[in-house]
Amino acid sequence: MPQRASQAIESWNNEGSGSTDQSRWRIVPAVIWWTIWKERNMRCFERTSSPLHRIKMNCIITFCYWCSSEYVDDPIAVRDILGPL
């Protein structure tokens, strides 16, 4: 397990070296951290929380949005975006 965020990113980049779409592969850690940060803020400041399945879905939705610059709710479009990874 990486001890620091920089080690996690380096490990992630090494694992994704065979990915067909490097730009999308590199977005994934930022999406995960952003989603966790938003959930943390909701819990700390709004005293609400999301179930785990919703947090995971928020990661996927954010990833699709960042990759395509539009909101994607169609499962086929999501598969098209995730496919090259």
PyMOL commands that set and color helices and strands:
alter all, ss='L'
color gray80, all
select helices_A, chain A and resi 5-18+22-46+52-68+75-82
alter helices_A, ss='H'
color red, helices_A
deselect
rebuild
show_as cartoon
